[in-house]
């Protein structure tokens, strides 16, 4: 049996290995347009490879999978984060779980994951063709043959396979799915996800490098909101809270040309009444101190001064001199600061897209195309994407394994 896998990323390589383990006589070829396999895995997690998450703090799947959460819930019955953890440890990769629930190789080296997967592909006799872009996929004219034809390379060399798995990853442009045109699938337009926000001209960017560990952020006038650490950068804002928000609001922000009003509660999820109470308690304990010298521990001196000035309050004023009107204004600034977003910045090399092959095209149990038997999809080429924290790679492992199970059960 000939199996072609298009894309040597996490999902493609993982699917190839697991198919071969269950079908030793299968002839598997992996086609990769780039020079090296697993290029994205090599840079994920800042080169340390955040390969999954413990899910300990995950309250709901939509919170981490804005698109595709129902499919992921279903597929987790086949292969979940615990299975992924065991799979890699069984291959000799020691893993560690950080306080934020992100899972990394103990070596803190993404190349250990790359090396493990490429070693397994070689040892199982899986053929890898790099620098070989697949330009078109179609069913053969003789349907009785039940073959799928692949046109690959600059000369459109024709290859035929009994089964094809598309694992080309997310594409920033719709043309990345052109090879599927003959199959006539419904696709969701790809748009960027996981990016930081640009705040041109805002004086908060002077505090680049400042981190606030727990904030709540939202896109004004929408239901999109997120929480977590926030990082102030020289171009605007980043950090887990912003990246999560960018994922939730990916389509909304794309539609507005990445212009929006950003609302920040610098006090996390504290309410107006709770912040009022904390400020009054601080005044009672520090009545003779200048405002600039006594402030909530979650903020640093520079950011606190910035927020005082935004409230129209002089930093050298004493706490005991603060008028009720100033308390109200400061409270509003702390829980409802507004910043104008104008543009986005790509998040490192870990480009993630929202969109791809619509899930309505596939059998949700097997990930096989409904209209083209023998054609499967796995990974980010599907309309599945996640927030940062190891969830996107987990989707690759889960869908790659699910496809391997489906193919081997069918044959």
Secondary structure as a PSIPRED ss2 file (coil, helix, strand):
# PSIPRED VFORMAT (PSIPRED V4.0)

   1 X C   1.000  0.000  0.000
   2 X E   0.000  0.000  1.000
   3 X E   0.000  0.000  1.000
   4 X E   0.000  0.000  1.000
   5 X E   0.000  0.000  1.000
   6 X E   0.000  0.000  1.000
   7 X C   1.000  0.000  0.000
   8 X C   1.000  0.000  0.000
   9 X C   1.000  0.000  0.000
  10 X H   0.000  1.000  0.000
  11 X H   0.000  1.000  0.000
  12 X H   0.000  1.000  0.000
  13 X H   0.000  1.000  0.000
  14 X H   0.000  1.000  0.000
  15 X H   0.000  1.000  0.000
  16 X H   0.000  1.000  0.000
  17 X H   0.000  1.000  0.000
  18 X H   0.000  1.000  0.000
  19 X H   0.000  1.000  0.000
  20 X H   0.000  1.000  0.000
  21 X H   0.000  1.000  0.000
  22 X H   0.000  1.000  0.000
  23 X C   1.000  0.000  0.000
  24 X C   1.000  0.000  0.000
  25 X C   1.000  0.000  0.000
  26 X C   1.000  0.000  0.000
  27 X E   0.000  0.000  1.000
  28 X E   0.000  0.000  1.000
  29 X E   0.000  0.000  1.000
  30 X E   0.000  0.000  1.000
  31 X E   0.000  0.000  1.000
  32 X E   0.000  0.000  1.000
  33 X C   1.000  0.000  0.000
  34 X C   1.000  0.000  0.000
  35 X C   1.000  0.000  0.000
  36 X C   1.000  0.000  0.000
  37 X C   1.000  0.000  0.000
  38 X C   1.000  0.000  0.000
  39 X H   0.000  1.000  0.000
  40 X H   0.000  1.000  0.000
  41 X H   0.000  1.000  0.000
  42 X H   0.000  1.000  0.000
  43 X H   0.000  1.000  0.000
  44 X C   1.000  0.000  0.000
  45 X C   1.000  0.000  0.000
  46 X C   1.000  0.000  0.000
  47 X C   1.000  0.000  0.000
  48 X C   1.000  0.000  0.000
  49 X C   1.000  0.000  0.000
  50 X E   0.000  0.000  1.000
  51 X E   0.000  0.000  1.000
  52 X E   0.000  0.000  1.000
  53 X E   0.000  0.000  1.000
  54 X C   1.000  0.000  0.000
  55 X C   1.000  0.000  0.000
  56 X C   1.000  0.000  0.000
  57 X C   1.000  0.000  0.000
  58 X C   1.000  0.000  0.000
  59 X C   1.000  0.000  0.000
  60 X C   1.000  0.000  0.000
  61 X H   0.000  1.000  0.000
  62 X H   0.000  1.000  0.000
  63 X H   0.000  1.000  0.000
  64 X H   0.000  1.000  0.000
  65 X C   1.000  0.000  0.000
  66 X C   1.000  0.000  0.000
  67 X E   0.000  0.000  1.000
  68 X C   1.000  0.000  0.000
  69 X H   0.000  1.000  0.000
  70 X H   0.000  1.000  0.000
  71 X H   0.000  1.000  0.000
  72 X H   0.000  1.000  0.000
  73 X H   0.000  1.000  0.000
  74 X H   0.000  1.000  0.000
  75 X H   0.000  1.000  0.000
  76 X C   1.000  0.000  0.000
  77 X C   1.000  0.000  0.000
  78 X C   1.000  0.000  0.000
  79 X C   1.000  0.000  0.000
  80 X C   1.000  0.000  0.000
  81 X H   0.000  1.000  0.000
  82 X H   0.000  1.000  0.000
  83 X H   0.000  1.000  0.000
  84 X H   0.000  1.000  0.000
  85 X H   0.000  1.000  0.000
  86 X H   0.000  1.000  0.000
  87 X H   0.000  1.000  0.000
  88 X H   0.000  1.000  0.000
  89 X H   0.000  1.000  0.000
  90 X H   0.000  1.000  0.000
  91 X C   1.000  0.000  0.000
  92 X C   1.000  0.000  0.000
  93 X C   1.000  0.000  0.000
  94 X C   1.000  0.000  0.000
  95 X E   0.000  0.000  1.000
  96 X E   0.000  0.000  1.000
  97 X E   0.000  0.000  1.000
  98 X C   1.000  0.000  0.000
  99 X C   1.000  0.000  0.000
 100 X C   1.000  0.000  0.000
 101 X C   1.000  0.000  0.000
 102 X E   0.000  0.000  1.000
 103 X E   0.000  0.000  1.000
 104 X E   0.000  0.000  1.000
 105 X E   0.000  0.000  1.000
 106 X C   1.000  0.000  0.000
 107 X C   1.000  0.000  0.000
 108 X C   1.000  0.000  0.000
 109 X C   1.000  0.000  0.000
 110 X H   0.000  1.000  0.000
 111 X H   0.000  1.000  0.000
 112 X H   0.000  1.000  0.000
 113 X H   0.000  1.000  0.000
 114 X H   0.000  1.000  0.000
 115 X H   0.000  1.000  0.000
 116 X H   0.000  1.000  0.000
 117 X H   0.000  1.000  0.000
 118 X H   0.000  1.000  0.000
 119 X H   0.000  1.000  0.000
 120 X H   0.000  1.000  0.000
 121 X H   0.000  1.000  0.000
 122 X H   0.000  1.000  0.000
 123 X H   0.000  1.000  0.000
 124 X C   1.000  0.000  0.000
 125 X C   1.000  0.000  0.000
 126 X C   1.000  0.000  0.000
 127 X E   0.000  0.000  1.000
 128 X E   0.000  0.000  1.000
 129 X E   0.000  0.000  1.000
 130 X E   0.000  0.000  1.000
 131 X C   1.000  0.000  0.000
 132 X C   1.000  0.000  0.000
 133 X C   1.000  0.000  0.000
 134 X E   0.000  0.000  1.000
 135 X E   0.000  0.000  1.000
 136 X E   0.000  0.000  1.000
 137 X E   0.000  0.000  1.000
 138 X E   0.000  0.000  1.000
 139 X E   0.000  0.000  1.000
 140 X C   1.000  0.000  0.000
 141 X C   1.000  0.000  0.000
 142 X C   1.000  0.000  0.000
 143 X H   0.000  1.000  0.000
 144 X H   0.000  1.000  0.000
 145 X H   0.000  1.000  0.000
 146 X C   1.000  0.000  0.000
 147 X C   1.000  0.000  0.000
 148 X E   0.000  0.000  1.000
 149 X E   0.000  0.000  1.000
 150 X E   0.000  0.000  1.000
 151 X E   0.000  0.000  1.000
 152 X E   0.000  0.000  1.000
 153 X C   1.000  0.000  0.000
 154 X C   1.000  0.000  0.000
 155 X C   1.000  0.000  0.000
 156 X C   1.000  0.000  0.000
 157 X E   0.000  0.000  1.000
 158 X E   0.000  0.000  1.000
 159 X E   0.000  0.000  1.000
 160 X E   0.000  0.000  1.000
 161 X E   0.000  0.000  1.000
 162 X C   1.000  0.000  0.000
 163 X E   0.000  0.000  1.000
 164 X E   0.000  0.000  1.000
 165 X E   0.000  0.000  1.000
 166 X E   0.000  0.000  1.000
 167 X C   1.000  0.000  0.000
 168 X C   1.000  0.000  0.000
 169 X C   1.000  0.000  0.000
 170 X C   1.000  0.000  0.000
 171 X C   1.000  0.000  0.000
 172 X C   1.000  0.000  0.000
 173 X C   1.000  0.000  0.000
 174 X H   0.000  1.000  0.000
 175 X H   0.000  1.000  0.000
 176 X H   0.000  1.000  0.000
 177 X H   0.000  1.000  0.000
 178 X H   0.000  1.000  0.000
 179 X H   0.000  1.000  0.000
 180 X H   0.000  1.000  0.000
 181 X H   0.000  1.000  0.000
 182 X H   0.000  1.000  0.000
 183 X H   0.000  1.000  0.000
 184 X C   1.000  0.000  0.000
 185 X C   1.000  0.000  0.000
 186 X C   1.000  0.000  0.000
 187 X E   0.000  0.000  1.000
 188 X E   0.000  0.000  1.000
 189 X E   0.000  0.000  1.000
 190 X E   0.000  0.000  1.000
 191 X E   0.000  0.000  1.000
 192 X E   0.000  0.000  1.000
 193 X E   0.000  0.000  1.000
 194 X C   1.000  0.000  0.000
 195 X E   0.000  0.000  1.000
 196 X E   0.000  0.000  1.000
 197 X E   0.000  0.000  1.000
 198 X E   0.000  0.000  1.000
 199 X C   1.000  0.000  0.000
 200 X C   1.000  0.000  0.000
 201 X C   1.000  0.000  0.000
 202 X C   1.000  0.000  0.000
 203 X H   0.000  1.000  0.000
 204 X H   0.000  1.000  0.000
 205 X H   0.000  1.000  0.000
 206 X H   0.000  1.000  0.000
 207 X H   0.000  1.000  0.000
 208 X C   1.000  0.000  0.000
 209 X C   1.000  0.000  0.000
 210 X C   1.000  0.000  0.000
 211 X E   0.000  0.000  1.000
 212 X E   0.000  0.000  1.000
 213 X E   0.000  0.000  1.000
 214 X E   0.000  0.000  1.000
 215 X E   0.000  0.000  1.000
 216 X E   0.000  0.000  1.000
 217 X E   0.000  0.000  1.000
 218 X E   0.000  0.000  1.000
 219 X E   0.000  0.000  1.000
 220 X C   1.000  0.000  0.000
 221 X C   1.000  0.000  0.000
 222 X C   1.000  0.000  0.000
 223 X C   1.000  0.000  0.000
 224 X C   1.000  0.000  0.000
 225 X E   0.000  0.000  1.000
 226 X E   0.000  0.000  1.000
 227 X E   0.000  0.000  1.000
 228 X E   0.000  0.000  1.000
 229 X E   0.000  0.000  1.000
 230 X E   0.000  0.000  1.000
 231 X E   0.000  0.000  1.000
 232 X E   0.000  0.000  1.000
 233 X C   1.000  0.000  0.000
 234 X C   1.000  0.000  0.000
 235 X C   1.000  0.000  0.000
 236 X E   0.000  0.000  1.000
 237 X E   0.000  0.000  1.000
 238 X E   0.000  0.000  1.000
 239 X C   1.000  0.000  0.000
 240 X H   0.000  1.000  0.000
 241 X H   0.000  1.000  0.000
 242 X H   0.000  1.000  0.000
 243 X H   0.000  1.000  0.000
 244 X H   0.000  1.000  0.000
 245 X H   0.000  1.000  0.000
 246 X H   0.000  1.000  0.000
 247 X H   0.000  1.000  0.000
 248 X H   0.000  1.000  0.000
 249 X C   1.000  0.000  0.000
 250 X H   0.000  1.000  0.000
 251 X H   0.000  1.000  0.000
 252 X H   0.000  1.000  0.000
 253 X H   0.000  1.000  0.000
 254 X H   0.000  1.000  0.000
 255 X H   0.000  1.000  0.000
 256 X C   1.000  0.000  0.000
 257 X C   1.000  0.000  0.000
 258 X C   1.000  0.000  0.000
 259 X E   0.000  0.000  1.000
 260 X E   0.000  0.000  1.000
 261 X E   0.000  0.000  1.000
 262 X E   0.000  0.000  1.000
 263 X E   0.000  0.000  1.000
 264 X E   0.000  0.000  1.000
 265 X E   0.000  0.000  1.000
 266 X C   1.000  0.000  0.000
 267 X C   1.000  0.000  0.000
 268 X C   1.000  0.000  0.000
 269 X C   1.000  0.000  0.000
 270 X C   1.000  0.000  0.000
 271 X C   1.000  0.000  0.000
 272 X H   0.000  1.000  0.000
 273 X H   0.000  1.000  0.000
 274 X H   0.000  1.000  0.000
 275 X H   0.000  1.000  0.000
 276 X H   0.000  1.000  0.000
 277 X H   0.000  1.000  0.000
 278 X H   0.000  1.000  0.000
 279 X H   0.000  1.000  0.000
 280 X H   0.000  1.000  0.000
 281 X H   0.000  1.000  0.000
 282 X H   0.000  1.000  0.000
 283 X H   0.000  1.000  0.000
 284 X H   0.000  1.000  0.000
 285 X H   0.000  1.000  0.000
 286 X C   1.000  0.000  0.000
 287 X C   1.000  0.000  0.000
 288 X C   1.000  0.000  0.000
 289 X C   1.000  0.000  0.000
 290 X E   0.000  0.000  1.000
 291 X H   0.000  1.000  0.000
 292 X H   0.000  1.000  0.000
 293 X H   0.000  1.000  0.000
 294 X C   1.000  0.000  0.000
 295 X C   1.000  0.000  0.000
 296 X C   1.000  0.000  0.000
 297 X C   1.000  0.000  0.000
 298 X C   1.000  0.000  0.000
 299 X C   1.000  0.000  0.000
 300 X C   1.000  0.000  0.000
 301 X H   0.000  1.000  0.000
 302 X H   0.000  1.000  0.000
 303 X H   0.000  1.000  0.000
 304 X H   0.000  1.000  0.000
 305 X H   0.000  1.000  0.000
 306 X H   0.000  1.000  0.000
 307 X H   0.000  1.000  0.000
 308 X H   0.000  1.000  0.000
 309 X H   0.000  1.000  0.000
 310 X H   0.000  1.000  0.000
 311 X C   1.000  0.000  0.000
 312 X C   1.000  0.000  0.000
 313 X C   1.000  0.000  0.000
 314 X C   1.000  0.000  0.000
 315 X C   1.000  0.000  0.000
 316 X C   1.000  0.000  0.000
 317 X C   1.000  0.000  0.000
 318 X E   0.000  0.000  1.000
 319 X H   0.000  1.000  0.000
 320 X H   0.000  1.000  0.000
 321 X H   0.000  1.000  0.000
 322 X C   1.000  0.000  0.000
 323 X C   1.000  0.000  0.000
 324 X H   0.000  1.000  0.000
 325 X H   0.000  1.000  0.000
 326 X H   0.000  1.000  0.000
 327 X H   0.000  1.000  0.000
 328 X H   0.000  1.000  0.000
 329 X H   0.000  1.000  0.000
 330 X H   0.000  1.000  0.000
 331 X H   0.000  1.000  0.000
 332 X H   0.000  1.000  0.000
 333 X H   0.000  1.000  0.000
 334 X H   0.000  1.000  0.000
 335 X H   0.000  1.000  0.000
 336 X C   1.000  0.000  0.000
 337 X E   0.000  0.000  1.000
 338 X E   0.000  0.000  1.000
 339 X E   0.000  0.000  1.000
 340 X E   0.000  0.000  1.000
 341 X E   0.000  0.000  1.000
 342 X E   0.000  0.000  1.000
 343 X C   1.000  0.000  0.000
 344 X E   0.000  0.000  1.000
 345 X E   0.000  0.000  1.000
 346 X E   0.000  0.000  1.000
 347 X C   1.000  0.000  0.000
 348 X C   1.000  0.000  0.000
 349 X C   1.000  0.000  0.000
 350 X C   1.000  0.000  0.000
 351 X C   1.000  0.000  0.000
 352 X E   0.000  0.000  1.000
 353 X E   0.000  0.000  1.000
 354 X E   0.000  0.000  1.000
 355 X E   0.000  0.000  1.000
 356 X E   0.000  0.000  1.000
 357 X E   0.000  0.000  1.000
 358 X C   1.000  0.000  0.000
 359 X H   0.000  1.000  0.000
 360 X H   0.000  1.000  0.000
 361 X H   0.000  1.000  0.000
 362 X E   0.000  0.000  1.000
 363 X C   1.000  0.000  0.000
 364 X C   1.000  0.000  0.000
 365 X C   1.000  0.000  0.000
 366 X C   1.000  0.000  0.000
 367 X C   1.000  0.000  0.000
 368 X E   0.000  0.000  1.000
 369 X E   0.000  0.000  1.000
 370 X C   1.000  0.000  0.000
 371 X C   1.000  0.000  0.000
 372 X C   1.000  0.000  0.000
 373 X C   1.000  0.000  0.000
 374 X C   1.000  0.000  0.000
 375 X E   0.000  0.000  1.000
 376 X E   0.000  0.000  1.000
 377 X E   0.000  0.000  1.000
 378 X C   1.000  0.000  0.000
 379 X H   0.000  1.000  0.000
 380 X H   0.000  1.000  0.000
 381 X H   0.000  1.000  0.000
 382 X E   0.000  0.000  1.000
 383 X C   1.000  0.000  0.000
 384 X C   1.000  0.000  0.000
 385 X E   0.000  0.000  1.000
 386 X C   1.000  0.000  0.000
 387 X C   1.000  0.000  0.000
 388 X C   1.000  0.000  0.000
 389 X C   1.000  0.000  0.000
 390 X C   1.000  0.000  0.000
 391 X H   0.000  1.000  0.000
 392 X H   0.000  1.000  0.000
 393 X H   0.000  1.000  0.000
 394 X H   0.000  1.000  0.000
 395 X H   0.000  1.000  0.000
 396 X H   0.000  1.000  0.000
 397 X H   0.000  1.000  0.000
 398 X H   0.000  1.000  0.000
 399 X H   0.000  1.000  0.000
 400 X H   0.000  1.000  0.000
 401 X H   0.000  1.000  0.000
 402 X H   0.000  1.000  0.000
 403 X H   0.000  1.000  0.000
 404 X H   0.000  1.000  0.000
 405 X H   0.000  1.000  0.000
 406 X H   0.000  1.000  0.000
 407 X H   0.000  1.000  0.000
 408 X H   0.000  1.000  0.000
 409 X H   0.000  1.000  0.000
 410 X H   0.000  1.000  0.000
 411 X C   1.000  0.000  0.000
